[in-house]
Amino acid sequence: MTDDARLAASADDLVRRLAAALRSSQLYTSGHPIVGRNAAAFAEVLALFHARQAQVTIGLVGDDLVVQGIPVSRAADTLGDLMKRLRAAGVERIAIARDVSDDELAAFVRGLGELAAQGEGDRAADRLFFPHIRVGRLEVDGGHATDAAGQETVRQLYGNAVSLAGHVWQQAAGGTPPEPAAVRAAIDSLARAVARNRTALVALTALKRYDDYTFTHMVNVSILTMAQARSLGIDGALLREFGLAALMHDIGKVRTPVEILNKPDSLTPAEFAVMKRHTIDGAEILRETPEMPALAPIVAFEHHLRLDGAGYPDGVARSSLNLGTMLCSVADVYDAMRSQRKYQDAFPTDRILAVLQRNDGRQFDQRLVRRFAQLMGIYPPGTVVRLDTDEIAIVQRTFPADPYRPHVRILFAPDRTPLETPREWNLLEAAARGAAPSAIVAPVDPAEYGVDPLAQL
């Protein structure tokens, strides 16, 4: 059993133990042996998670139950009952810290059971107060999760996907076909998150380090491809196929020599010829992978082809490209250009869009590029920027009427002093009335100011 499969099985086990502990707390008195045994069993499985992370988050995300961002199998017989009890208690997020004691955990289960029986969900956060356990509802503002546990769930989904991408890469590099079941599970989670909290996920795609660029790039291209596809009305199984194909689009690079793949300087013609083989290698790997959808090898083969016949593999011409390929290609170029790496500074979004729009649509379908620009904006939500007053702000939302002047939250004064109370500011309205600040000068690195974009959205 792989690590991913073991983790999924542990998540299912944790859910079953919690359900049993909660059910027994409602059926028996607090001193009954069954109550104690079930609480102890829940604590035992929880300890396995705490051995790997300081906090364990259990959350209700729409119709799904997730543990550390891992969707619990819908085959779990206790899923429906537990979700019903949590909703009756008004609890959509449970975050349990590593230092929780068995007594504290048992008291929490009893309190949760009482709230579920009484249906006093609106008072859950007040009634269930423990030093190492946080509970609450998922607050929604404009369709986006805003509570800390909700943010943690989104982070966990993203982090698990990046870890899985690394695992799949190592498998393919060792000659083992990727595991479709594990990949599909990750894509299912990301697809549901794209549908429910696209802004938070897109913000996370901008926060990556060059030391794990390959794996974050795989996940980012998948998220950005699905976001584009969903804006075109694509959903369900087809959306997930787009996401899976995009995740695997560069898998052929496992056969590219590392010295070429990571070369900081320009490649020689001979080296570039070797690099270009990754499209053919990727298609071969994916065609040989059982249960891999037919779209995946197509996207791997086509994603460097262009509408005007340019690109590679050499000598391949297409009168048209698959829609999945075209969406993946736009996401691929965008994410690569906006990435900060050892040998490349990140490009601002307007420069990237200029590249996508060049040659008047002969390389990229301009209808898709325009839609992508509308989807992302020149300064996507979560972008930290310097204003024309030298104040530092974070973009909250964009306006199609003028994508260069979004609504921002000003966090730092011109002298880099943090504002005691951040200030909401509409740059579009400010420009119309001649007020300052009225424009963005440039994006800046959020790490330079210690800003967590996801927490600010």
C-alpha positions as CSV (number, residue, x, y, z in Angstrom):
1,M,0.0,0.0,0.0
2,T,1.4,3.4,-0.9
3,D,1.7,6.3,1.5
4,D,-1.2,8.1,-0.1
5,A,-3.4,5.0,0.2
6,R,-2.4,4.6,3.9
7,L,-3.2,8.2,4.6
8,A,-6.6,7.9,2.9
9,A,-7.3,4.7,4.9
10,S,-6.2,6.5,8.1
11,A,-8.6,9.4,7.3
12,D,-11.5,6.9,6.9
13,D,-10.5,5.3,10.2
14,L,-10.4,8.6,12.0
15,V,-13.9,9.4,10.8
16,R,-15.3,6.1,11.9
17,R,-13.7,6.5,15.3
18,L,-15.1,10.0,15.7
19,A,-18.6,8.8,14.6
20,A,-18.5,5.9,17.1
21,A,-17.4,8.1,19.9
22,L,-20.0,10.7,19.2
23,R,-22.8,8.1,18.8
24,S,-21.9,6.4,22.1
25,S,-21.8,9.7,23.9
26,Q,-25.4,10.3,22.9
27,L,-26.6,6.8,23.8
28,Y,-24.8,6.2,27.1
29,T,-23.9,8.0,30.3
30,S,-20.4,9.6,30.4
31,G,-19.1,6.9,32.8
32,H,-20.2,3.9,30.6
33,P,-17.3,1.7,29.4
34,I,-18.3,1.9,25.8
35,V,-18.0,5.7,25.9
36,G,-14.5,5.4,27.3
37,R,-13.4,2.8,24.8
38,N,-14.7,4.7,21.8
39,A,-13.1,8.0,23.0
40,A,-9.8,6.2,23.5
41,A,-10.0,4.6,20.0
42,F,-10.5,8.0,18.5
43,A,-7.6,9.4,20.4
44,E,-5.4,6.6,19.3
45,V,-6.0,7.2,15.6
46,L,-5.7,10.9,16.1
47,A,-2.3,10.4,17.6
48,L,-1.1,8.8,14.4
49,F,-1.9,12.0,12.5
50,H,-0.4,14.2,15.2
51,A,2.9,12.2,14.8
52,R,3.1,13.8,11.3
53,Q,1.5,17.3,11.9
54,A,0.9,19.7,14.7
55,Q,-2.8,20.1,14.0
56,V,-5.5,17.9,12.5
57,T,-8.4,19.5,10.7
58,I,-11.7,17.7,10.0
59,G,-14.1,19.8,7.9
60,L,-17.4,19.8,6.1
61,V,-16.9,21.2,2.6
62,G,-20.2,21.2,0.8
63,D,-21.3,17.6,0.5
64,D,-17.8,16.3,1.3
65,L,-16.0,15.4,4.6
66,V,-12.3,16.0,4.5
67,V,-9.5,15.1,7.0
68,Q,-6.3,17.2,6.5
69,G,-7.6,18.0,3.0
70,I,-8.1,14.3,2.2
71,P,-11.7,13.5,1.1
72,V,-13.1,10.6,3.1
73,S,-14.3,7.8,0.9
74,R,-18.0,8.0,0.2
75,A,-18.1,4.3,0.8
76,A,-17.5,4.9,4.5
77,D,-20.7,3.7,6.2
78,T,-20.5,6.3,9.0
79,L,-20.0,9.3,6.7
80,G,-23.7,10.3,6.4
81,D,-24.4,9.8,10.1
82,L,-21.4,11.8,11.2
83,M,-22.1,14.7,8.8
84,K,-25.7,14.8,10.0
85,R,-24.5,15.0,13.7
86,L,-21.9,17.7,12.9
87,R,-24.5,19.8,11.1
88,A,-27.0,19.4,13.9
89,A,-24.3,20.7,16.2
90,G,-23.5,23.6,13.8
91,V,-19.9,22.4,13.5
92,E,-18.3,22.6,10.1
93,R,-14.7,22.7,11.1
94,I,-12.8,20.9,13.9
95,A,-9.1,21.7,14.4
96,I,-7.3,19.6,17.1
97,A,-3.8,20.5,18.2
98,R,-1.2,17.9,19.0
99,D,-1.1,18.8,22.7
100,V,-4.7,17.8,23.3
101,S,-5.1,15.5,26.3
102,D,-7.4,12.4,26.4
103,D,-9.6,14.0,29.0
104,E,-10.0,17.2,26.9
105,L,-10.8,15.1,23.9
106,A,-13.4,13.1,25.8
107,A,-15.0,16.3,27.1
108,F,-15.1,17.7,23.6
109,V,-16.9,14.6,22.3
110,R,-19.4,14.8,25.1
111,G,-20.1,18.4,24.4
112,L,-20.4,17.9,20.7
113,G,-22.9,15.1,21.3
114,E,-25.0,17.3,23.5
115,L,-25.0,20.1,20.9
116,A,-26.0,17.6,18.2
117,A,-28.9,16.3,20.3
118,Q,-30.1,19.8,21.3
119,G,-29.6,21.3,17.8
120,E,-28.0,24.5,19.2
121,G,-25.6,24.8,16.3
122,D,-25.5,28.6,16.2
123,R,-23.8,28.5,19.6
124,A,-21.2,25.9,18.9
125,A,-18.2,28.2,19.0
126,D,-19.3,29.5,22.4
127,R,-20.3,26.2,23.9
128,L,-17.3,24.1,22.7
129,F,-14.3,26.0,24.0
130,F,-11.2,24.0,24.7
131,P,-7.5,25.0,24.9
132,H,-6.4,22.7,22.1
133,I,-9.6,22.3,20.0
134,R,-11.2,24.9,17.8
135,V,-14.6,24.5,16.3
136,G,-16.8,26.8,14.3
137,R,-18.9,27.4,11.2
138,L,-17.6,28.1,7.7
139,E,-18.3,31.8,7.1
140,V,-18.8,32.7,3.5
141,D,-18.2,36.0,1.9
142,G,-18.9,36.2,-1.8
143,G,-18.7,32.4,-2.0
144,H,-15.3,32.0,-0.5
145,A,-14.3,30.4,2.8
146,T,-12.9,32.9,5.3
147,D,-12.4,31.1,8.6
148,A,-9.0,29.9,9.6
149,A,-9.9,26.2,9.6
150,G,-11.4,26.7,6.1
151,Q,-8.1,28.2,4.9
152,E,-6.3,25.3,6.5
153,T,-8.4,22.8,4.5
154,V,-7.6,24.6,1.3
155,R,-3.9,24.7,2.1
156,Q,-4.0,21.0,3.0
157,L,-5.7,20.1,-0.3
158,Y,-3.1,22.0,-2.2
159,G,-0.2,20.6,-0.1
160,N,-1.4,17.1,-0.5
161,A,-1.7,17.5,-4.3
162,V,1.9,18.8,-4.5
163,S,3.1,15.8,-2.4
164,L,1.2,13.4,-4.7
165,A,2.7,15.1,-7.7
166,G,6.2,14.4,-6.3
167,H,5.2,10.8,-5.5
168,V,3.9,10.3,-9.1
169,W,7.0,11.9,-10.5
170,Q,9.3,9.6,-8.5
171,Q,7.2,6.6,-9.6
172,A,7.5,7.5,-13.3
173,A,11.2,8.2,-12.9
174,G,11.7,4.7,-11.5
175,G,9.8,3.2,-14.4
176,T,6.6,2.5,-12.5
177,P,3.4,3.7,-14.1
178,P,1.6,6.4,-12.0
179,E,-1.3,5.2,-9.8
180,P,-4.5,6.5,-11.5
181,A,-6.6,6.0,-8.3
182,A,-4.4,8.2,-6.2
183,V,-4.2,10.9,-8.9
184,R,-8.0,10.8,-9.5
185,A,-8.6,11.3,-5.8
186,A,-6.4,14.4,-5.7
187,I,-8.0,15.8,-8.8
188,D,-11.5,15.2,-7.4
189,S,-10.6,17.2,-4.3
190,L,-9.1,20.0,-6.4
191,A,-12.0,20.1,-8.8
192,R,-14.5,20.5,-5.9
193,A,-12.3,23.2,-4.4
194,V,-12.1,25.0,-7.8
195,A,-15.9,25.0,-7.8
196,R,-16.3,26.3,-4.3
197,N,-13.3,28.4,-3.5
198,R,-11.5,29.3,-6.7
199,T,-10.1,32.6,-5.4
200,A,-8.2,30.9,-2.5
201,L,-6.8,28.2,-4.7
202,V,-5.6,30.6,-7.4
203,A,-4.0,32.7,-4.6
204,L,-2.1,29.6,-3.4
205,T,-0.8,28.9,-6.9
206,A,1.1,32.1,-6.8
207,L,2.9,31.1,-3.5
208,K,5.6,28.7,-4.4
209,R,9.3,28.3,-4.0
210,Y,11.7,27.4,-6.7
211,D,13.1,24.5,-4.8
212,D,10.0,22.4,-5.5
213,Y,9.0,24.2,-8.7
214,T,8.4,21.0,-10.7
215,F,5.7,19.6,-8.5
216,T,4.0,22.9,-7.7
217,H,4.0,23.7,-11.4
218,M,2.2,20.4,-12.1
219,V,-0.5,21.3,-9.5
220,N,-0.8,24.9,-10.5
221,V,-1.3,24.1,-14.2
222,S,-4.0,21.6,-13.2
223,I,-5.8,24.2,-11.1
224,L,-5.6,26.9,-13.7
225,T,-6.7,24.6,-16.4
226,M,-9.8,23.5,-14.4
227,A,-10.6,27.1,-13.5
228,Q,-10.6,28.0,-17.2
229,A,-12.6,24.9,-18.1
230,R,-15.2,25.7,-15.5
231,S,-15.6,29.2,-16.8
232,L,-16.5,27.7,-20.1
233,G,-19.2,25.6,-18.5
234,I,-17.3,22.4,-18.2
235,D,-18.0,20.4,-15.1
236,G,-18.3,16.9,-13.7
237,A,-16.2,14.0,-15.1
238,L,-14.9,16.0,-18.1
239,L,-13.6,18.8,-15.8
240,R,-11.7,16.2,-13.8
241,E,-10.2,14.7,-17.0
242,F,-9.0,18.1,-18.0
243,G,-7.4,18.5,-14.5
244,L,-5.8,15.1,-14.6
245,A,-4.4,15.6,-18.0
246,A,-3.0,19.0,-17.0
247,L,-1.4,17.6,-13.9
248,M,0.4,15.0,-16.0
249,H,1.3,17.2,-18.9
250,D,5.0,17.4,-18.2
251,I,5.5,13.8,-16.9
252,G,7.8,13.0,-19.8
253,K,10.5,15.2,-18.3
254,V,11.3,12.4,-15.9
255,R,13.3,11.0,-18.8
256,T,15.1,14.3,-19.5
257,P,18.6,14.4,-18.0
258,V,18.7,16.5,-14.8
259,E,21.6,18.6,-16.0
260,I,19.4,19.8,-19.0
261,L,16.2,20.1,-17.0
262,N,17.8,22.3,-14.3
263,K,20.4,24.2,-16.5
264,P,20.3,27.9,-15.4
265,D,21.6,29.1,-18.8
266,S,20.1,28.9,-22.3
267,L,20.1,25.4,-23.7
268,T,22.3,24.7,-26.7
269,P,20.5,23.4,-29.9
270,A,21.5,19.9,-29.0
271,E,20.2,20.2,-25.5
272,F,17.0,21.8,-26.6
273,A,16.5,18.8,-29.0
274,V,16.7,16.5,-26.0
275,M,14.4,18.7,-24.0
276,K,11.7,18.6,-26.7
277,R,11.5,14.8,-26.5
278,H,9.5,15.2,-23.2
279,T,6.3,15.6,-25.1
280,I,6.7,12.3,-26.9
281,D,8.0,10.6,-23.7
282,G,5.1,11.9,-21.7
283,A,2.6,10.5,-24.2
284,E,4.3,7.1,-24.1
285,I,4.3,7.0,-20.3
286,L,0.6,7.9,-20.1
287,R,-0.5,5.6,-22.9
288,E,1.1,2.7,-21.0
289,T,-0.5,3.7,-17.7
290,P,-3.6,1.6,-17.0
291,E,-6.9,3.5,-16.5
292,M,-5.4,6.8,-17.6
293,P,-8.0,8.7,-19.6
294,A,-7.3,9.1,-23.3
295,L,-7.1,12.9,-23.0
296,A,-3.9,12.7,-20.8
297,P,-1.4,11.4,-23.5
298,I,-3.0,13.8,-26.1
299,V,-2.3,16.8,-23.9
300,A,1.2,15.6,-23.0
301,F,2.0,15.3,-26.7
302,E,0.3,18.5,-27.9
303,H,0.9,21.1,-25.1
304,H,3.9,22.7,-26.9
305,L,2.3,22.7,-30.3
306,R,0.9,26.0,-31.6
307,L,-2.0,27.0,-33.8
308,D,0.3,28.4,-36.5
309,G,2.3,25.1,-36.8
310,A,5.1,26.3,-34.6
311,G,6.2,24.5,-31.5
312,Y,7.1,20.9,-31.1
313,P,7.3,17.9,-31.5
314,D,9.1,18.8,-34.8
315,G,7.3,18.0,-38.0
316,V,3.9,17.6,-36.3
317,A,1.1,19.8,-37.7
318,R,-2.5,20.1,-36.4
319,S,-5.4,21.9,-38.1
320,S,-6.8,22.2,-34.6
321,L,-5.7,21.4,-31.1
322,N,-7.7,19.7,-28.4
323,L,-9.5,22.2,-26.1
324,G,-7.8,20.5,-23.1
325,T,-4.4,21.1,-24.8
326,M,-5.1,24.8,-25.5
327,L,-6.3,25.5,-21.9
328,C,-3.3,23.6,-20.5
329,S,-0.9,25.5,-22.8
330,V,-2.2,28.9,-21.6
331,A,-1.9,27.8,-17.9
332,D,1.6,26.3,-18.6
333,V,3.0,29.5,-20.1
334,Y,1.3,31.7,-17.5
335,D,2.6,29.7,-14.5
336,A,6.1,29.3,-15.8
337,M,6.5,33.0,-16.5
338,R,5.1,34.2,-13.2
339,S,7.4,31.8,-11.2
340,Q,10.4,33.1,-9.3
341,R,13.3,30.7,-9.9
342,K,17.1,30.6,-9.4
343,Y,17.7,31.6,-13.0
344,Q,14.5,33.6,-13.7
345,D,12.7,36.6,-12.1
346,A,9.0,36.4,-12.1
347,F,7.2,38.4,-14.9
348,P,4.2,40.6,-14.0
349,T,0.9,39.5,-15.3
350,D,0.5,42.2,-18.0
351,R,3.8,41.0,-19.6
352,I,2.7,37.4,-19.5
353,L,-0.6,38.3,-21.2
354,A,1.3,40.2,-23.8
355,V,3.2,37.1,-24.6
356,L,0.0,35.0,-24.8
357,Q,-1.5,37.6,-27.1
358,R,1.4,38.0,-29.5
359,N,1.3,37.1,-33.2
360,D,-2.4,38.0,-33.2
361,G,-3.7,34.6,-32.2
362,R,-1.5,32.5,-34.5
363,Q,0.0,30.7,-31.5
364,F,-2.8,30.8,-28.9
365,D,-6.5,31.0,-29.4
366,Q,-7.3,34.6,-28.5
367,R,-10.8,33.9,-27.3
368,L,-9.3,31.6,-24.7
369,V,-6.6,34.1,-23.8
370,R,-9.2,36.9,-23.3
371,R,-11.3,34.6,-21.1
372,F,-8.2,33.7,-19.1
373,A,-7.4,37.5,-18.7
374,Q,-10.9,38.0,-17.4
375,L,-10.6,35.1,-15.1
376,M,-7.3,36.0,-13.6
377,G,-7.2,39.8,-14.0
378,I,-4.0,41.7,-14.5
379,Y,-3.5,41.6,-10.8
380,P,-5.2,38.4,-9.5
381,P,-6.8,38.4,-6.0
382,G,-4.0,37.7,-3.4
383,T,-1.4,39.7,-5.3
384,V,0.6,42.0,-3.0
385,V,1.3,45.3,-4.8
386,R,3.0,48.7,-4.4
387,L,0.7,51.6,-5.0
388,D,1.6,55.0,-6.6
389,T,1.8,56.4,-3.0
390,D,4.4,53.7,-2.1
391,E,1.8,52.1,0.2
392,I,1.7,48.3,0.1
393,A,-1.7,46.6,-0.5
394,I,-3.2,43.2,-1.4
395,V,-5.6,42.8,-4.2
396,Q,-9.1,41.7,-3.0
397,R,-11.1,41.7,-6.3
398,T,-10.8,42.9,-9.8
399,F,-13.1,44.9,-12.1
400,P,-13.5,43.9,-15.8
401,A,-14.0,47.6,-16.7
402,D,-10.4,48.3,-15.7
403,P,-8.3,45.3,-14.7
404,Y,-5.4,47.6,-13.8
405,R,-7.3,49.2,-11.0
406,P,-8.7,46.6,-8.6
407,H,-10.2,46.9,-5.1
408,V,-7.3,46.5,-2.6
409,R,-6.7,46.4,1.1
410,I,-3.9,48.7,2.1
411,L,-1.6,47.0,4.7
412,F,1.5,49.2,5.0
413,A,2.3,52.9,5.0
414,P,4.8,54.4,2.5
415,D,7.6,53.9,5.2
416,R,6.7,50.1,5.4
417,T,5.1,50.5,8.8
418,P,2.1,48.1,9.2
419,L,-1.2,49.9,9.5
420,E,-2.9,49.3,12.8
421,T,-6.2,49.1,10.8
422,P,-5.9,48.0,7.2
423,R,-7.8,50.3,4.8
424,E,-10.1,49.1,2.0
425,W,-9.6,51.1,-1.2
426,N,-11.2,51.0,-4.6
427,L,-8.6,52.2,-7.1
428,L,-11.1,52.4,-9.9
429,E,-13.3,54.9,-8.0
430,A,-10.3,56.7,-6.7
431,A,-9.0,57.3,-10.3
432,A,-12.4,58.6,-11.3
433,R,-12.5,61.2,-8.6
434,G,-8.8,62.1,-8.8
435,A,-7.9,60.7,-5.3
436,A,-4.7,59.0,-4.3
437,P,-3.7,56.2,-4.4
438,S,-5.2,55.5,-7.8
439,A,-2.9,53.0,-9.5
440,I,-0.6,50.0,-9.0
441,V,3.1,50.5,-9.6
442,A,4.2,46.9,-9.5
443,P,3.6,43.6,-7.7
444,V,5.9,42.8,-4.8
445,D,7.0,39.6,-3.0
446,P,4.6,38.9,-0.1
447,A,7.4,37.2,1.8
448,E,9.2,40.6,1.9
449,Y,6.5,42.0,4.0
450,G,5.4,38.9,5.9
451,V,2.0,38.8,4.3
452,D,-0.1,35.7,4.0
453,P,-2.3,36.4,1.0
454,L,-4.7,33.6,1.7
455,A,-5.4,34.9,5.2
456,Q,-6.0,38.4,3.7
457,L,-8.6,37.3,1.2
